[in-house]
Amino acid sequence: MKKSIILSILLGSVLVSCNESAFLRETPEDFMSTSNAFQTESDFEMSINNLYNLTRYEFYGYDESKPFDYIYGTDIVFDGVPGPTLRHSNMLAAYDPTAAIPRVHWNNLYKLIAGANTVIDRVETMDFSEDVRTLLTAKARFFRGFAYRTLAYLYGGVPLELHEVLGAKTDYVRSTREETLEQAKEDVKFAAENLPDIVDVKDGEISSPAAYHLLSEIYLALGMNEEAKNAATEVIDNQALGLMKNRFGSRATETPGDVYWDLFRRNNQNRSAGNTEGIWVIQFETDLPGGGSSTADLKVTGNYLFERNCSPYTGLLELTVNGKKYKPFNNWPCGDYTGGRGMGWAIPTKYFSNTVWENDFYGDIRNAEHNFVRHFKVQNSAVVAFGISEIDVDNPPTGLNIVVPARPLFAYQTKCTTPYNHPDEVYENKATWKLKSIAGTTFTDQYMFRLAETYLLRAEAYLNLGRKDLAVADINEVRGRANATPAQEEQINMDYILDERMRELGIEEKRRLTLMRTGLLYDRVMKCNPYYANPETNGDGVGMQKHYNLWPIPQSAIEANIGAKLEQNPGY
């Protein structure tokens, strides 16, 4: 899609002027148009609701793979199904300026900016009270800052547009990365100072703590560590927020389980469920308009195909015993701990599944079997009769048709699925937990920000300020909840914090944003992910390159910007 369209017609409101006689002018009276869409406070709230929808569309619901561009190509997973551009297995093609990956996210984020700009500009023309204008502006500026922050991490400096675009515009130039982040900072700071507290908003709504969390991260990106520490402290010291340390919610009495497991069960993410850790929770509701469906329909933008991407395709596994082939998981797809209707596309790196846990493999509850599955209970009674009742990922039996880890079998985090708790309409036979083939969606609300990450952001700020003693204290707040061995001050560096984020957040994190924010994508991939680091295994003969620390500016945007030169990032 051409950038002039992105930043104008699709993203703003187009006003068509006409010099003909007044009788030729169309006055909309019984349909919505750009001239009558913003009349009441309710109209503006509907536009704000669309900003939430655009956010969910970009990060959770575009299609079966695009939301996962934030973890593919990083240090946390590699591709179970190699392909030219779909999931980063050929980075040379995936990150080409003409490829879909850089183009789609650029377009989506600028749509979010344009929607926010429309609210910001038009609210100033309305006869609302000052409080109403300020609140609507704060909400819109949060989303605009959120989008510019994301663009800055992914692409570096980008064109800044701060007003509604009323016609085609083709003379954009790039700001610097710092200028882009400064704009994001100013927007989010305004939001933090003017949004309501978290106790005064509905589940899923942005609040002042959500803005302060985001502001802390932006300050870190700008090297403003004292300010980052202070912003994070605003969140951590909020009396309405706290790490969940005791079992809670919809399945609190079930075993196996623990408080970390409870955080990711259905209906447990919001404050209304007693969860004081969620700061901004993206809402999903099965089979309601805008809320996703009970199928894995790729056309339903409310569907978050977390399970489909991040749990193994155990139905593919075959085991040869006495010269005969058997399917150990012949009840696939199954809503037990074998992974639901996973397709095995995002396979954890050995670094993620094993290395980061080595010093506390059995003590850290985040690595417990019900949180990070490594032992799969065999379903086929014929296989059980041979004395094989489970398959251990780390010590697989002979006779498998694969070398583990691979698409049919790998250790996976259960936060991507809902074991023994899919919605009733997804089961083919609930007595055996057999799922319909249409399953694959993850039927839970999703954390965009939660308090454990805020502690790790403040730890990063303390580290940069030379206060390792305070950094380790924040890290140990998170590790203490996980029953993990306390970290020691001499261990603390940026690599350790990235490891701790991996342990705590895992596939929940938009990992690419963290690594691009810190400029450490290349370093961490080379250290932790041999699939991408090795030109022979990733499929493009080139492997990870330093210039992948930024994505390219989409070629479509460059070509459409005929009134000025839009500079490409180095290396592309």
Buried (B, 14 or more C-beta within 10 A) or exposed (E): BBBBBBBBBBBBBEEEEEEEEEEEEEEEEEEEEBEEBBEEBEBBBEBBEBBBBBBBBBBBBBBBBBBBBBBBBBBBBBBBBBBBBBBBBBBBBBBBBEBBBBBBBBBBBBBBBBBBBBBBBBBEEBEBEEEBBBBBBBBBBBBBBBBBBBBBBBBBBBBBBBEBBBEBBBEBEBBEBBBBBBBBBBBBBBBBEBBBEBEEBEBBBBBBBBBBBBBBBBBBBBEBBEBBBBBBBBBBEBEEBEBBEEBBBEBBEBEEBBBBBBBBBBBBBBBEBEBBBBBBBBBBEBEEEBBBBBBBBBEBBBBBBBBBBBBBBBBBBBBEBEEEEBBBBBBBBBBBBBBBBBBBBBBBBBBBBBBBBEEBEEEBBBBBEBBBBBBBBBBBEBBBEBEBEEBEBEEBBEBBEBEBBBBBBBBBBBBBBBBEBBBEEBBBEEEEBBBBEBBBBBBBBBBBBBBBBBBBBBBBBBBBBEBBEBBBBBBBBBBEBBBBEEBEEEBBEEBBBBBBBBBBBBBBBBBBBBBBBBEBBBBBBBBBBBBBBEBEEBBBEEBBBEEBBBBBBBBBBBBBBEEEEBEBBEEB
